[in-house]
Amino acid sequence: MTVPARGQRMFGLTVSKVVRDYFKLVAVLAIIAVGFYVALYGPRYVFVAAGFVVALLLFWVRYRHRIFYGAIEILAGIFTLWQQYPTGRGSFSGWFAEAFQRYDWHVVFLTTLAGVHIVVRGLDNISQGWERLWK
């Protein structure tokens, strides 16, 4: 398979438009990273504003690059499952009488369900992206 030259069409788009679109994606991802940093370390009003901006930019990424967004969503679901594994499972962390944490099945169930749901949404976005790409 040969790479199309500048100005040639690929999937109904010119190559220069595809390149410009990916430069926009990189710029938006950089702004999202800054937004997450500001949201994590800023005061509450900045947290809310940065969260809203990040949500808008992620919506743009989902609209323009659905397959990429689906892959990121799958990674977020796997991260959620990995990070929430110990939550609600009970453990010993110090003196036996003081630090015993009980097993909360409903917390384990809900956090597992949330992670699985995020992965399913990612798979659905990839599926819809493939359909849109080949139409």
Phi, psi and omega in degrees: 000130180266151177278128181293147179281167180302132180093341177285161183264141178219120183056036179080006181236151174282153182298320181297325178293320178297316180297315178300320181296322179287329173295320175299319179300315179297318178296317180295319178296325176294318178295322177298317179299316177296319178299318177296319179298313180296320180295323182286325188245003181263173177289174187301314182294327176288324178301314181294313180296315180295321177298320178293317178296317178298319178298316178297317181291322176295325175297319178298316179299317180297320182290318186270328186226068189296323180294315178299315179298319178298320178295318177296322179294321176297316178298321178295322178294318178295319177299317178299314179298317182294313184289327185269000181306311183285345184294123176081002184270353179077143179192171173251127182232007181185224176297138186304311185288330186267325193252011180286126177253132183276163179278121178248098185297326181292327177290316178298316181297312183293319180291324176293316179299320179296314179296318179295320179298320179297318178296317179298319177297321177297316178297321178295318178295321177296317179299314179293325177294320178295319179298316181292326181294323186263006176282000000 
